[in-house]
Amino acid sequence: MKIAVLTLGCKTNQAESMNMEYALGMGGHQIVDMSERPDLCIINTCTVTSKADYQSRQLINRALKNNTKVIVTGCYAELNNEQIKNIDNNIEIIRNNNKSNIINMIPNEYSSCNINFSKHVRHRPIVKVQDGCNYSCSYCAIPMARGRSRSIAVNDVINKIRFYESLGYKEIVLTGIHVGTYGLDLKPNESLSILLDNILKNTNIPRVRLSSLEVKEIDDELIELLKEDRVCKHLHVPLQSGDDNILKLMNRTYTVGDFLSGVERIFKRVPDIALGTDVIVGFPGEGESEFNNTRQLIESIPFSYLHIFPYSQRPGTKAATFAKQVAGSIKKERVAILREMGTIKKQDFIRKNIGRILDIVVEERGCDGLIGTTGNYIKVILEDSSDAEAGMLVNAHILGHKDDIATGSLVKNL
């Protein structure tokens, strides 16, 4: 059977979809793109913003227009069952807690693998280590869709990484809905630091990258592990707002002072680290003063990139009921201001790395050469790349940049 797996949203969704693709391929199914007219389309949806809701509906309608059987799962499907059935009552909806069983609902076709891994799987596989969230940020609907925090056993994570290692991958990304709470539900209690230490001791994967972590969850043990050669010098630490009153309304668990002291501790011990962040613009109650506090805080921190999102009302969340909702036109203006700051910061970070030799996982061939990602999360175009190909881990000399992409020359294969 020809099957397309379409994915929206977070790295956790991406990891789950990759697991489906591998399992379906091992069951003899052909994993294809939508352009290849699949017999079945599995859509892994997202509901983090109203835009994600719209994109989820778009994908569903696109699949139906191709006369394809459709299975819908993910967070949008979890919270909007009736809306999906109104699109087409024949759509099969699978709850998040049953997502892993989708592969068991589709009979095996052959006894051998029929998947083209290089075509359908990225060159930096994502490994899900945790699901769910115990927090209750006032703007977020994801805990309603994913439930409370649940950790994957250490041995299961190790086995998944060894599997990717056996296929020749050079980097894995550890992800989850709230990765920093990893292990708190396990007996005996584990932690993200213990998990990472186990990965370094029990696998040989050359690069391990951490996904998003809250600032107060980055402890001394984790910072020490960031110094290890195989751990990518890259953290993504959500800020969301640089104003204490807005952070309180968001029901975040830190103050501006907490955030500053946390990132200062990270930079002191890992000075060359890439630090990215998320910011929500136009949260209810954000006036000019609150926005300026955020802008000034961002200016004061050497972030290497910014992800800027306009606040989006999510049905069922506390923030959706707040007074002082910010006009869309104002949100648009503020988003533009911070995205421009993000462009400048990304270019500044690349310039700081000019002249260095960095390791790069090659991911694809673009018009100007091979494109890859460094351990400290810089996209690089390799101008002289005849001796490299996608999937390789190579050394490159960083020479300059074109806008927000670095340029470099191949030094040698690792």
Stockholm file with secondary structure:
# STOCKHOLM 1.0

chainA/1-414         MKIAVLTLGCKTNQAESMNMEYALGMGGHQIVDMSERPDLCIINTCTVTSKADYQSRQLINRALKNNTKVIVTGCYAELNNEQIKNIDNNIEIIRNNNKSNIINMIPNEYSSCNINFSKHVRHRPIVKVQDGCNYSCSYCAIPMARGRSRSIAVNDVINKIRFYESLGYKEIVLTGIHVGTYGLDLKPNESLSILLDNILKNTNIPRVRLSSLEVKEIDDELIELLKEDRVCKHLHVPLQSGDDNILKLMNRTYTVGDFLSGVERIFKRVPDIALGTDVIVGFPGEGESEFNNTRQLIESIPFSYLHIFPYSQRPGTKAATFAKQVAGSIKKERVAILREMGTIKKQDFIRKNIGRILDIVVEERGCDGLIGTTGNYIKVILEDSSDAEAGMLVNAHILGHKDDIATGSLVKNL
#=GR chainA/1-414 SS CEEEEEECSSHHHHHHHHHHHHHHHHTTCEECCGGGCCSEEEEEECCSSHHHHHHHHHHHHHHHHTTCEEEEEEHHHHHCHHHHHHHCTTCEECCGGGGGGGGGGSCCCCSSCCCCHHHHSCSSCEEECEECCCCCCTTCCHHHHHCSCEECCHHHHHHHHHHHHHTTCCEEEEECSSGGGTTTTSSSCCCHHHHHHHHHHHCCCSEEEECCCCGGGCCHHHHHHHTSTTBCSEEECCCBCSCHHHHHHHTCSCCHHHHHHHHHHHHHHSTTCEEEEEEEESCTTCCHHHHHHHHHHHHHSCCSEEEEEECCCCTTSGGGGCSSCCCHHHHHHHHHHHHHHHHHHHHHHHHHHTTCEEEEEEEEEETTEEEEEETTCCEEEESSCTTCCTTCEEEEEEEEEETTEEEEEEEEEC
#=GC SS_cons         CEEEEEECSSHHHHHHHHHHHHHHHHTTCEECCGGGCCSEEEEEECCSSHHHHHHHHHHHHHHHHTTCEEEEEEHHHHHCHHHHHHHCTTCEECCGGGGGGGGGGSCCCCSSCCCCHHHHSCSSCEEECEECCCCCCTTCCHHHHHCSCEECCHHHHHHHHHHHHHTTCCEEEEECSSGGGTTTTSSSCCCHHHHHHHHHHHCCCSEEEECCCCGGGCCHHHHHHHTSTTBCSEEECCCBCSCHHHHHHHTCSCCHHHHHHHHHHHHHHSTTCEEEEEEEESCTTCCHHHHHHHHHHHHHSCCSEEEEEECCCCTTSGGGGCSSCCCHHHHHHHHHHHHHHHHHHHHHHHHHHTTCEEEEEEEEEETTEEEEEETTCCEEEESSCTTCCTTCEEEEEEEEEETTEEEEEEEEEC
//
